[in-house]
Amino acid sequence: MRSFIFDDAGTGKTKRAIDLFAPLRSVLVVCPANVMETSWIPQLKRWDPERGDSVMLLRDMRNLSESAWAHSEFKYLISSYEMLKSLSFVPAHYGMIVDESHFVKNPRSNRSKMVRALSDKADDLLMLTGTPAPKDLEDIFGQCSVMYPHRADRAAKFGREFATLGSFRLAFGKAFSMHINGFDVRKYSYEDDATRVVYDRLSADVLERRESEFTLPEVEWVPCRQNVEGRISEWLESWSLDGEVTGVSASSVANKVGQLDDGFAYRDDGSPYVFDSGKIDGARDVAGEVGNLLIWARFRAVLDELAPFGVSAQHVVHNGVDGGSYVYANPQSMGTGVDGLQKYCADQLWIDLPYTFAEWQQANARLIRRGTRFSKHRILVMDTKWNRKVFDVIEGRRKLDEIIKGEK
């Protein structure tokens, strides 16, 4: 068996994988580090009552006792993506579960190469994700290259267009140029028709999809003072920009604009230059009105401004809530590790939006799944021009995922 599971959040992807691999003698689970113990350990014990407690965790480079797993003394070995490099023993036959498989969307990354090498040795493989294409259609190619590591096998299964990334781009993408750092860089965009063709090729390897029974509430936009207009000149006087903007990637430029939108910019020495606090003040106002609030903010400077009045998510994960009018966290560092955090919060407020639909969808879906103490939940976003633009990107990537998963 080599299959994708594209089920929605909260529909039991983990249980489904455990049920399918229950007959196997050895199973390798690869997942984000922050769900190894919070999700996989309790799920294995619950859904595999016979051998669900026969589990090893590959924690760090010093833990090389996975040889015990290789000799079938334990059924399950759970490893984070980062720790796979220390895995030196595998059994003769094993099944492999790749959780949040969009983590291996880049076929050129070391992470993907490590997972691909283990996939090549596995007898059976399941790749689980509710967001198969968090950025663009090439994310699917990267996951297909893990499912079938050899180009000949990949081409035989999905078509010759899947043999290499270059052939995939030529077959399904439309080329355009971007001028970065003095050079013209070729990029590719993918339209809906091409995305549907790719879904048709994948459909035989996607298990029947289970849809979520709950729907997310509509986004509510929270008004706040605009930080960027009229204050950029003040920031420019404090910042050395010569040669910088033309010498960085588009994502770095977006990072700078995000700082400005929050009302500050980092100086050359790394310290923040704050010229306004419209978003921060707005977040405090909302927290004062509603309480039980989880606030997402990307930048360290913003989190530092929130710290005196709230409690950090990392603290909550380990100790629970012991004060503060709100919980604050960075969506990029927390990711899927927010599982269980929302039980303390009725609402989520986004000061900064994530750039991928995966982070947005998972964080908000967990508000409904885990926030069981509250009968009503809200998703709040600070209303700025930049957040509106980023939200459009998220919605576009949501549409891409819907096509890949076969929704009408």
C-alpha positions as CSV (number, residue, x, y, z in Angstrom):
1,M,0.0,0.0,0.0
2,R,1.2,3.5,-0.9
3,S,-1.6,6.1,-0.4
4,F,-2.4,9.6,0.5
5,I,-5.0,10.6,3.2
6,F,-6.3,14.1,2.6
7,D,-9.0,14.0,5.2
8,D,-10.1,17.3,6.8
9,A,-8.9,18.3,10.3
10,G,-10.7,16.6,13.1
11,T,-11.9,13.6,11.0
12,G,-9.5,11.0,12.4
13,K,-6.5,10.8,10.0
14,T,-4.3,9.4,12.8
15,K,-6.9,6.7,13.8
16,R,-7.4,5.7,10.2
17,A,-3.6,5.2,9.7
18,I,-3.3,3.2,12.9
19,D,-6.2,1.0,11.8
20,L,-4.7,0.3,8.4
21,F,-1.3,-0.5,9.8
22,A,-2.5,-2.5,12.8
23,P,-1.5,-5.9,11.2
24,L,2.1,-4.8,10.6
25,R,4.9,-5.9,12.9
26,S,7.0,-2.6,12.7
27,V,5.8,0.9,12.0
28,L,7.8,4.1,11.6
29,V,5.9,7.3,12.3
30,V,7.5,10.6,11.1
31,C,5.8,13.7,12.4
32,P,6.4,17.3,13.7
33,A,8.3,17.2,17.0
34,N,5.5,19.0,18.9
35,V,2.9,16.3,18.3
36,M,5.1,13.2,19.1
37,E,3.9,13.0,22.7
38,T,0.8,15.3,22.6
39,S,-0.9,13.4,19.8
40,W,0.7,10.2,18.6
41,I,1.4,8.5,22.0
42,P,-2.2,8.8,23.3
43,Q,-3.7,7.9,19.9
44,L,-1.6,4.8,19.6
45,K,-2.6,3.6,23.1
46,R,-6.2,4.3,22.3
47,W,-6.6,2.8,18.9
48,D,-4.1,-0.1,19.0
49,P,-5.0,-1.7,22.3
50,E,-2.9,-4.8,21.7
51,R,0.5,-3.1,20.9
52,G,-0.2,0.6,21.2
53,D,2.1,0.9,24.3
54,S,5.0,-0.8,22.4
55,V,6.4,2.6,21.4
56,M,9.9,4.2,21.2
57,L,10.6,7.9,20.8
58,L,13.6,9.0,18.8
59,R,14.3,12.2,20.8
60,D,17.9,13.3,20.0
61,M,21.2,12.2,18.5
62,R,22.2,10.3,21.7
63,N,19.2,8.0,21.5
64,L,20.4,5.3,19.2
65,S,18.5,2.5,20.8
66,E,16.2,2.4,17.8
67,S,18.0,-0.9,17.1
68,A,15.5,-2.4,19.5
69,W,12.8,-1.3,17.1
70,A,14.7,-2.7,14.2
71,H,14.7,-6.1,15.9
72,S,10.9,-5.8,16.5
73,E,11.2,-5.5,20.3
74,F,8.9,-2.5,19.8
75,K,6.2,-2.1,17.2
76,Y,6.3,1.7,16.8
77,L,9.2,4.1,16.4
78,I,8.1,7.8,16.5
79,S,10.6,10.3,15.1
80,S,10.4,14.0,14.4
81,Y,11.5,15.1,10.9
82,E,14.6,16.7,12.4
83,M,15.8,13.5,14.2
84,L,15.6,11.2,11.2
85,K,19.3,11.9,10.5
86,S,20.2,9.8,13.6
87,L,18.1,6.8,12.5
88,S,20.7,4.1,11.6
89,F,18.7,0.9,12.1
90,V,15.6,-0.3,10.3
91,P,13.9,-3.7,10.3
92,A,13.7,-5.8,7.2
93,H,10.1,-5.0,6.7
94,Y,8.2,-2.0,8.0
95,G,5.4,0.4,7.3
96,M,5.9,4.1,7.3
97,I,3.4,6.9,8.3
98,V,4.4,10.5,7.2
99,D,2.2,12.8,9.3
100,E,1.7,16.4,8.0
101,S,3.2,15.3,4.7
102,H,3.3,18.9,3.4
103,F,6.4,19.2,5.5
104,V,8.2,17.3,2.7
105,K,6.8,19.5,-0.1
106,N,10.3,20.7,-1.2
107,P,12.0,17.8,-3.0
108,R,15.4,19.5,-2.7
109,S,15.4,19.9,1.0
110,N,17.4,17.7,3.3
111,R,14.2,16.8,5.2
112,S,12.6,15.4,2.0
113,K,15.7,13.5,1.1
114,M,15.8,11.7,4.4
115,V,12.1,10.8,4.3
116,R,12.5,9.7,0.7
117,A,15.4,7.4,1.5
118,L,13.3,5.7,4.2
119,S,10.2,5.5,2.0
120,D,12.3,3.6,-0.6
121,K,12.9,0.9,2.0
122,A,9.4,0.7,3.4
123,D,6.9,-1.9,2.3
124,D,3.9,0.3,3.0
125,L,3.5,4.0,3.1
126,L,0.7,6.4,4.2
127,M,1.1,10.2,3.8
128,L,-1.3,12.3,5.9
129,T,-2.2,15.9,5.5
130,G,-5.3,18.0,5.4
131,T,-3.5,20.7,3.4
132,P,-1.8,18.9,0.5
133,A,-0.8,22.1,-1.4
134,P,-0.2,24.9,1.2
135,K,1.7,27.2,-1.2
136,D,1.3,26.0,-4.8
137,L,0.9,23.0,-7.0
138,E,4.6,22.0,-6.8
139,D,4.0,21.0,-3.2
140,I,2.2,18.0,-4.6
141,F,5.1,17.0,-6.8
142,G,7.4,17.0,-3.7
143,Q,5.1,14.7,-1.8
144,C,4.8,12.4,-4.8
145,S,8.6,12.2,-5.0
146,V,8.6,10.9,-1.4
147,M,5.8,8.4,-2.1
148,Y,7.6,7.0,-5.2
149,P,11.3,8.0,-4.8
150,H,12.4,6.6,-8.2
151,R,11.5,8.7,-11.3
152,A,10.6,5.7,-13.4
153,D,8.1,4.4,-10.8
154,R,6.7,7.9,-10.4
155,A,6.3,8.3,-14.1
156,A,4.6,4.9,-14.4
157,K,2.2,5.7,-11.7
158,F,1.3,9.4,-12.4
159,G,2.5,10.0,-15.9
160,R,5.8,11.1,-17.4
161,E,5.1,14.7,-16.4
162,F,5.9,13.6,-12.8
163,A,9.4,12.2,-13.7
164,T,11.2,15.4,-12.7
165,L,10.3,18.8,-11.3
166,G,11.3,20.3,-14.6
167,S,8.9,18.1,-16.6
168,F,6.2,18.9,-14.0
169,R,6.6,22.6,-14.4
170,L,6.7,22.4,-18.2
171,A,3.5,20.3,-18.4
172,F,1.4,22.1,-15.8
173,G,2.9,25.5,-15.1
174,K,3.1,28.9,-16.9
175,A,6.5,30.5,-16.7
176,F,7.1,34.1,-15.7
177,S,10.1,36.2,-14.7
178,M,10.9,38.0,-11.5
179,H,13.8,40.4,-11.2
180,I,15.6,39.5,-7.9
181,N,19.1,40.7,-6.8
182,G,19.9,41.9,-10.3
183,F,19.0,38.7,-12.0
184,D,15.9,37.5,-13.9
185,V,14.5,34.4,-12.1
186,R,12.0,32.1,-13.7
187,K,9.0,31.2,-11.7
188,Y,5.8,29.2,-12.5
189,S,2.2,29.8,-11.8
190,Y,-0.5,27.1,-11.9
191,E,-4.1,27.6,-13.0
192,D,-7.2,25.7,-11.9
193,D,-7.4,23.5,-15.0
194,A,-3.9,22.2,-14.5
195,T,-4.6,21.6,-10.8
196,R,-7.6,19.4,-11.7
197,V,-5.5,17.4,-14.1
198,V,-3.0,16.7,-11.3
199,Y,-5.9,15.7,-9.0
200,D,-7.1,13.2,-11.6
201,R,-3.6,11.7,-11.8
202,L,-3.5,11.4,-8.0
203,S,-7.0,10.2,-7.3
204,A,-6.3,6.5,-7.5
205,D,-3.7,6.8,-4.7
206,V,-5.9,9.0,-2.4
207,L,-8.1,7.1,0.0
208,E,-11.8,8.1,0.1
209,R,-11.8,11.5,1.7
210,R,-13.6,12.2,5.0
211,E,-15.0,15.7,5.4
212,S,-15.2,17.6,8.6
213,E,-18.6,18.0,10.3
214,F,-17.9,21.5,11.6
215,T,-17.5,24.8,9.8
216,L,-15.3,27.6,10.8
217,P,-17.0,30.9,11.8
218,E,-16.7,33.8,9.5
219,V,-13.7,36.0,10.0
220,E,-14.4,39.2,11.9
221,W,-12.2,42.2,11.1
222,V,-11.1,44.3,14.1
223,P,-10.5,48.0,13.3
224,C,-7.2,49.5,14.4
225,R,-5.1,52.6,13.6
226,Q,-3.1,52.2,10.4
227,N,0.5,52.1,11.2
228,V,2.2,52.4,7.8
229,E,0.7,55.5,6.2
230,G,2.7,58.7,6.9
231,R,5.3,57.0,9.1
232,I,7.5,55.2,6.6
233,S,9.7,58.2,6.1
234,E,10.5,58.2,9.9
235,W,11.4,54.6,9.7
236,L,13.6,55.1,6.6
237,E,15.7,57.7,8.5
238,S,16.5,55.1,11.2
239,W,17.3,52.2,8.8
240,S,20.1,51.5,6.4
241,L,18.4,50.3,3.2
242,D,21.2,50.8,0.7
243,G,21.3,47.7,-1.5
244,E,19.2,45.7,0.9
245,V,15.8,45.6,-0.8
246,T,17.3,44.6,-4.1
247,G,19.5,42.0,-2.5
248,V,16.8,40.0,-0.6
249,S,14.1,37.6,-1.6
250,A,10.5,38.5,-1.9
251,S,9.7,36.8,1.4
252,S,12.3,39.0,3.2
253,V,10.7,42.1,1.7
254,A,7.3,40.8,2.9
255,N,8.8,40.4,6.3
256,K,9.9,44.1,6.3
257,V,6.4,45.2,5.2
258,G,4.9,43.1,8.0
259,Q,7.1,44.9,10.5
260,L,5.9,48.2,9.2
261,D,2.3,47.1,9.4
262,D,2.8,46.2,13.1
263,G,4.2,49.6,13.7
264,F,7.9,49.1,14.1
265,A,11.0,47.9,12.3
266,Y,14.1,46.1,13.5
267,R,17.3,48.2,13.5
268,D,20.6,47.0,12.2
269,D,21.6,45.8,15.6
270,G,18.4,43.8,15.9
271,S,16.6,46.1,18.4
272,P,13.1,47.3,17.4
273,Y,12.4,50.8,16.4
274,V,8.8,51.4,17.5
275,F,6.9,54.4,15.9
276,D,3.3,53.3,16.6
277,S,1.4,50.6,18.4
278,G,-2.0,50.6,16.7
279,K,-2.2,46.8,16.4
280,I,-0.9,46.2,19.9
281,D,-3.3,48.7,21.5
282,G,-6.2,47.2,19.5
283,A,-5.3,43.7,20.7
284,R,-5.3,44.8,24.3
285,D,-8.6,46.5,23.8
286,V,-10.1,43.2,22.5
287,A,-8.6,41.2,25.3
288,G,-10.0,43.6,27.9
289,E,-13.5,43.2,26.3
290,V,-13.7,39.4,25.8
291,G,-11.1,37.7,27.8
292,N,-10.2,34.0,27.1
293,L,-8.3,35.2,24.0
294,L,-5.5,33.6,22.1
295,I,-3.4,36.2,20.2
296,W,-1.2,35.3,17.3
297,A,1.7,37.7,16.5
298,R,4.7,36.9,14.3
299,F,7.5,39.3,15.5
300,R,9.4,39.1,18.8
301,A,9.0,42.8,19.3
302,V,5.2,42.5,19.3
303,L,5.3,39.5,21.6
304,D,7.5,41.4,24.0
305,E,4.9,44.3,24.1
306,L,2.2,41.8,24.8
307,A,4.1,39.9,27.5
308,P,3.4,42.2,30.5
309,F,-0.4,41.6,30.2
310,G,-0.6,38.0,29.0
311,V,1.0,34.6,29.3
312,S,3.0,32.9,26.6
313,A,1.7,29.8,24.8
314,Q,4.8,27.8,25.6
315,H,4.1,28.4,29.3
316,V,0.5,27.4,28.9
317,V,1.5,24.1,27.1
318,H,3.7,23.1,30.1
319,N,2.0,24.7,33.1
320,G,-1.5,25.8,32.1
321,V,-2.9,29.3,32.6
322,D,-2.1,30.9,35.9
323,G,-2.8,34.6,35.1
324,G,-2.8,37.1,32.4
325,S,-5.7,38.4,30.4
326,Y,-4.8,36.5,27.2
327,V,-2.4,33.9,25.7
328,Y,0.0,35.0,23.0
329,A,2.0,32.9,20.5
330,N,3.9,33.0,17.3
331,P,2.0,31.0,14.6
332,Q,5.3,30.1,12.8
333,S,7.0,28.6,15.8
334,M,3.9,26.9,17.3
335,G,2.4,25.4,14.1
336,T,0.6,22.2,14.9
337,G,1.9,22.3,18.4
338,V,-1.1,24.5,19.4
339,D,-3.0,21.2,19.8
340,G,-4.7,21.4,23.2
341,L,-3.9,25.1,23.7
342,Q,-7.3,26.4,22.6
343,K,-9.1,24.7,25.4
344,Y,-8.2,27.8,27.4
345,C,-9.5,30.3,24.8
346,A,-12.9,31.1,23.3
347,D,-11.6,33.4,20.5
348,Q,-8.5,33.8,18.4
349,L,-7.1,37.2,17.4
350,W,-4.6,37.4,14.5
351,I,-2.3,40.4,14.7
352,D,-0.2,38.9,11.9
353,L,-1.6,36.3,9.5
354,P,0.4,33.2,8.4
355,Y,1.4,33.0,4.8
356,T,0.2,29.4,4.3
357,F,-3.3,28.0,4.4
358,A,-2.0,25.0,6.3
359,E,-1.1,27.1,9.4
360,W,-4.3,29.1,9.1
361,Q,-6.6,26.2,8.7
362,Q,-5.1,24.0,11.4
363,A,-4.9,26.7,14.1
364,N,-8.5,27.8,13.5
365,A,-9.9,24.3,13.2
366,R,-8.3,23.4,16.6
367,L,-10.2,26.3,18.1
368,I,-13.4,24.4,17.4
369,R,-12.1,20.9,18.1
370,R,-10.3,21.7,21.3
371,G,-12.1,24.6,22.8
372,T,-14.8,22.4,24.3
373,R,-15.4,24.6,27.3
374,F,-16.9,27.3,25.2
375,S,-20.2,27.3,23.2
376,K,-19.2,30.0,20.8
377,H,-15.9,30.9,19.1
378,R,-14.7,33.8,17.0
379,I,-11.8,34.3,14.6
380,L,-10.7,37.9,14.7
381,V,-8.1,39.6,12.4
382,M,-6.7,43.1,12.7
383,D,-8.0,45.1,9.8
384,T,-5.0,46.5,7.9
385,K,-4.2,46.7,4.2
386,W,-1.4,44.2,4.6
387,N,-3.5,41.7,6.5
388,R,-6.2,42.0,3.8
389,K,-3.6,41.2,1.1
390,V,-2.3,38.2,3.0
391,F,-5.8,37.0,3.6
392,D,-6.4,37.0,-0.1
393,V,-3.3,34.8,-0.5
394,I,-4.6,32.4,2.1
395,E,-8.0,32.2,0.4
396,G,-6.3,31.5,-3.0
397,R,-4.3,28.6,-1.4
398,R,-7.5,27.3,0.2
399,K,-9.0,27.0,-3.3
400,L,-6.0,25.1,-4.5
401,D,-6.3,22.6,-1.7
402,E,-10.0,22.1,-2.4
403,I,-9.3,21.2,-6.0
404,I,-6.5,18.8,-5.0
405,K,-8.7,17.1,-2.5
406,G,-11.5,16.7,-5.0
407,E,-14.1,19.1,-3.7
408,K,-16.6,20.5,-6.1
